[in-house]
Structures are given as structure tokens and as C-alpha cells.
Amino acid sequence: MYNETFNTIIEKYKSLDEVEAIAIGGSTAAKTSDKISDTDIYVFVSRNIPLDIRNNIVTPVSSKYEVGGEYFGAGDEYFVDKLNRQLDIMFWNKNWFEEVVDNVWIKHYPSNGYTTCFLYTLKNFEIIYDKDNWLGALRGKIMTSYPKTLKYNIIKRNMMLLKDKPFASYYEQIRSAIKRNDIVSVNHRIAAFLASYFDILFALNEMLHPGEKRLIAYVKNNCKIIPKDFEENITNLLKHPAENTLDSLDMLIDNLKDVI
């Protein structure tokens, strides 16, 4: 993977004054990529890189590309012809990322699902350039025991969202959507429900949240505390008709509470 073409592309990013650090993440860093996997590259910047400069890096090596995409944050995606592989370049502001880490690991702010995902990325990606050891030092901040206050806050907030809130919990919203026969809303709220459910589960196990892919397998392979009938209940929730949805939600919630 790290051949001359790839190294030349990285060197061009490294030469830019705006760039503070570069890391490789996703399946490439985890050594689980295959022939159809793209390569996630995180470019940490002190300020925005002009589009014309980004174009000048991309166009000489790619016949299929999108520069300036803002769909999921600033980034460029392009297929490198000589590599026969797609690169997904994400430009993350240095100050923003520091604040994310500080808010979660130091101030213990929870989110509605996915609370520690960015920290998981920080801990697990491969740093290939770090101008002033800024990124390495930031990673060092999270190489400590899982904060008990953060664990408590994640569990409390997301349990409220599942069903404990007196108004507008995910459970209540799903029940209302079923009564209206609004199948789009049912699926939308189930996705939110599962985001909070897994956030609780990873916090309970004092583990960083790995993201949205292969979560059932990840839990089974890595978590010590797993609710009863975990996989079966999630499968039932996602595959069975709407009349069984609330029963599946109740079982997921009750079994989760049993292990908290």
C-alpha cells in the first residue's frame, strides 16, 4: 500500500504550511482492508487549505475524483489510478479536534450516541506525520483509565433517551410512529435508539465506541458485559414486523438494565 505513488501524495500534503499532522485510519490502519476498501486519511490543519491547492494534488494522480466535498465535513475523495485504490481525505481542524477530546475525556460531556467515536479514531489510527508531536501528545491524554464520570454521564443520558424520559423518548416516538403507520419514522427512530443503546453498552464496558460498522460482532468479540439475548433481540427488532417492535425494544431495555 505504502508505495512510491502513495508516499508522493503524502509528501505533498506534508509540504503545506496548513498541515499539522496526518494519520491513516479505518480498515487500513486496522489491517482489515480488502481490495474494495478505501483508505481513510486524516489531515489535521491549522486553517483551510485552498481548493486550487487540493486540486493540484489530486488531478495529476486521478481520473475520477471529487474535490471540495462538504457532505460529511471538509474532504476530498479520489481514485488513485496507479494504486487502484480510493483515498478518502478528511481535513480536520486542529483546534476543533482538541476541543472534541477535551469535552469528552476531560469535561465528560456525553452525546446522543457515539460519544467516544472520535476518541476511538484517535487511539487507533496510524500517525504518519506529526509536525510538533501535537497529535501524539493529544493521543497521550486519552491513554488513561476510562473516566468514571464519563461512564456515568453516557449511561444516564442515553438511558433517558431510550425510554426513561417522561416525554419524547425514542420508545415513545417509535410507539407513536407505529400507531400512525409511519414506517419511515419508525426506522429513523430505531436507528437513533440503537445509537444510544450501543453508546451505553460501550460505556458500561469502559470501551471507546468503534463507530457504526460491524457492531454486533465487535460487541461479541470484545465486551465482557453483554445483555441477555443481545444479538437475538436486535435481530428481532430489525427484521420483524412493526407489531413486534415494542416487545423487542422492551426486551433490549430490560436486559440492558439488568447488567447496569
C-alpha positions in Angstrom: 0.0 0.0 0.0 2.7 2.5 1.0 4.4 2.5 -2.4 6.1 5.4 -4.2 2.8 6.9 -5.5 1.2 6.9 -2.1 4.3 8.4 -0.5 4.5 11.1 -3.1 0.9 12.1 -2.4 1.5 12.2 1.4 4.6 14.3 0.9 2.6 16.9 -1.0 0.2 17.2 2.0 3.1 17.4 4.4 4.7 20.2 2.5 1.7 22.5 3.1 2.0 25.1 5.8 -1.5 24.5 6.9 -0.9 20.8 7.7 0.0 19.9 11.3 -0.4 16.1 11.3 -1.5 13.2 9.1 -2.9 9.8 10.1 -4.3 6.7 8.5 -7.4 5.2 9.9 -10.2 2.8 9.1 -9.6 -0.7 7.9 -6.2 0.2 6.5 -4.9 1.1 10.0 -6.6 -2.0 11.4 -5.1 -4.3 8.8 -8.6 -5.5 7.8 -8.9 -3.8 4.4 -9.6 -5.7 1.2 -9.4 -5.0 -2.5 -12.5 -2.8 -2.4 -11.7 -0.9 0.8 -10.8 2.8 0.5 -8.1 4.3 2.6 -9.1 6.9 5.2 -6.5 9.7 5.6 -6.9 12.3 8.3 -5.2 15.6 7.5 -5.1 17.9 10.6 -4.9 21.5 9.6 -4.5 24.9 11.4 -6.6 26.6 8.7 -8.3 25.7 5.5 -6.3 24.5 2.5 -7.4 26.4 -0.7 -9.3 24.3 -3.2 -6.9 25.0 -6.0 -4.0 23.6 -4.0 -6.1 20.5 -3.2 -6.9 20.1 -6.9 -3.3 20.3 -7.8 -2.6 17.3 -5.5 -5.5 15.2 -6.8 -5.7 15.7 -10.5 -2.3 14.5 -11.6 -2.9 11.1 -10.0 -6.6 10.5 -10.5 -9.1 10.2 -13.4 -12.1 10.0 -11.1 -12.3 12.4 -8.1 -14.4 14.8 -6.1 -12.6 17.8 -4.5 -14.2 20.1 -2.1 -16.9 17.8 -0.9 -18.6 19.1 2.3 -21.2 16.3 2.8 -19.6 14.9 5.9 -17.2 17.7 6.7 -14.3 19.1 4.6 -12.8 16.4 2.4 -11.7 15.1 -0.9 -12.3 11.6 -2.4 -10.4 10.3 -5.4 -9.4 7.1 -7.1 -5.6 6.9 -7.4 -5.1 5.2 -10.8 -1.6 3.7 -10.1 -2.7 2.5 -6.7 -6.0 1.1 -7.9 -7.5 2.3 -4.7 -9.7 5.2 -3.5 -8.4 7.7 -1.0 -10.8 9.4 1.4 -9.1 12.6 2.6 -10.7 14.2 5.7 -9.5 17.7 6.7 -10.0 18.1 10.4 -9.2 21.4 12.1 -6.6 21.0 14.8 -8.4 23.3 17.4 -11.8 21.6 16.8 -10.3 18.2 17.4 -8.6 19.3 20.6 -11.9 20.6 21.8 -13.7 17.3 21.0 -11.1 15.3 23.0 -11.3 17.8 25.9 -15.1 17.9 26.0 -15.4 14.1 26.2 -12.3 12.9 28.1 -11.7 15.8 30.4 -15.1 17.5 30.8 -17.1 14.2 30.5 -19.8 15.6 28.2 -22.0 12.8 26.8 -23.7 12.8 23.4 -26.9 11.2 22.0 -25.0 8.1 20.9 -21.4 7.8 19.5 -19.9 9.8 22.4 -16.4 8.4 22.2 -16.1 7.6 18.5 -13.6 10.3 17.7 -11.5 9.2 20.6 -11.5 5.6 19.3 -10.3 7.0 16.0 -7.5 9.0 17.8 -6.4 5.9 19.8 -6.4 3.5 16.8 -5.2 5.3 13.7 -1.6 5.2 12.5 0.2 8.5 12.7 2.4 9.0 9.7 3.3 12.7 10.1 3.3 14.9 13.3 5.0 18.2 12.8 5.4 19.1 16.5 4.2 15.9 18.2 0.9 17.6 18.7 -1.2 14.6 17.6 0.9 12.2 19.7 0.6 14.3 22.7 -3.2 14.6 22.2 -3.4 10.8 22.0 -1.4 10.6 25.2 -4.3 12.4 27.0 -6.7 9.5 26.4 -4.3 6.7 27.3 -5.6 6.7 30.8 -8.3 4.7 32.6 -11.9 5.3 31.4 -13.3 8.2 33.4 -16.0 7.0 35.8 -17.9 10.3 35.5 -17.9 10.0 31.7 -19.2 6.4 32.0 -22.0 7.6 34.4 -23.0 10.5 32.2 -23.2 8.5 29.0 -25.3 5.8 30.6 -27.6 8.3 32.3 -28.2 10.5 29.3 -28.7 7.7 26.8 -30.9 5.6 29.2 -33.2 8.6 29.4 -33.3 8.8 25.7 -34.2 5.1 25.3 -37.3 5.1 27.4 -36.8 6.9 30.8 -37.6 10.4 29.7 -41.2 11.4 30.6 -41.6 12.9 27.1 -40.3 12.2 23.6 -38.1 9.2 24.4 -37.2 7.1 21.4 -39.5 4.4 22.7 -42.4 6.9 22.8 -41.6 8.3 19.4 -41.5 4.8 17.9 -44.8 3.8 19.5 -46.4 6.9 18.1 -45.0 6.2 14.6 -46.3 2.7 14.7 -49.8 4.0 15.5 -49.6 6.3 12.5 -48.2 3.5 10.3 -45.3 5.8 9.6 -42.7 3.2 8.7 -40.0 5.8 7.7 -40.3 7.4 11.1 -40.2 4.0 12.8 -36.9 3.2 11.1 -35.4 6.6 11.7 -36.1 6.4 15.5 -35.0 2.8 15.7 -31.6 3.9 14.3 -31.4 6.6 17.0 -32.4 4.1 19.6 -29.6 1.7 18.6 -27.1 4.5 18.6 -27.9 5.3 22.2 -28.1 1.6 23.1 -24.6 0.9 21.9 -23.2 4.1 23.4 -24.5 2.8 26.8 -23.1 -0.7 26.2 -19.6 0.5 25.3 -19.5 2.9 28.3 -20.7 0.1 30.6 -17.7 -1.9 29.4 -15.5 1.1 29.6 -14.6 0.9 26.0 -14.3 3.5 23.3 -17.1 3.4 20.7 -15.7 1.9 17.4 -18.2 3.6 15.1 -21.2 2.3 13.2 -19.9 -0.8 11.3 -20.0 -4.5 12.4 -21.2 -3.5 15.9 -22.8 -6.8 16.9 -19.6 -8.8 16.0 -17.5 -6.2 17.8 -19.5 -6.4 21.0 -19.5 -10.2 21.0 -15.7 -10.3 20.4 -14.7 -7.5 22.8 -17.2 -6.8 25.5 -17.3 -8.6 28.8 -20.7 -7.3 29.9 -23.3 -8.2 27.3 -27.1 -8.1 27.9 -29.0 -11.4 27.8 -30.2 -12.3 24.2 -28.3 -9.3 22.9 -28.0 -10.4 19.2 -31.3 -12.2 19.1 -33.2 -9.1 20.3 -31.5 -6.8 17.9 -32.2 -9.2 15.1 -35.9 -9.3 16.1 -36.1 -5.6 16.3 -34.7 -5.1 12.8 -36.3 -8.0 11.0 -39.8 -8.5 12.5 -43.0 -6.6 11.6 -43.9 -3.4 13.4 -46.3 -5.2 15.8 -43.4 -6.9 17.5 -41.1 -3.8 17.6 -42.2 -2.6 21.0 -41.8 -6.0 22.5 -38.2 -6.1 21.1 -37.5 -2.7 22.5 -38.7 -3.7 25.9 -36.5 -6.7 26.0 -33.5 -4.8 24.9 -34.1 -2.1 27.6 -34.9 -4.6 30.4 -31.9 -6.8 29.7 -29.6 -3.8 29.5 -30.8 -2.5 32.8 -30.1 -6.0 34.3 -26.4 -5.5 33.6 -26.0 -1.9 34.6 
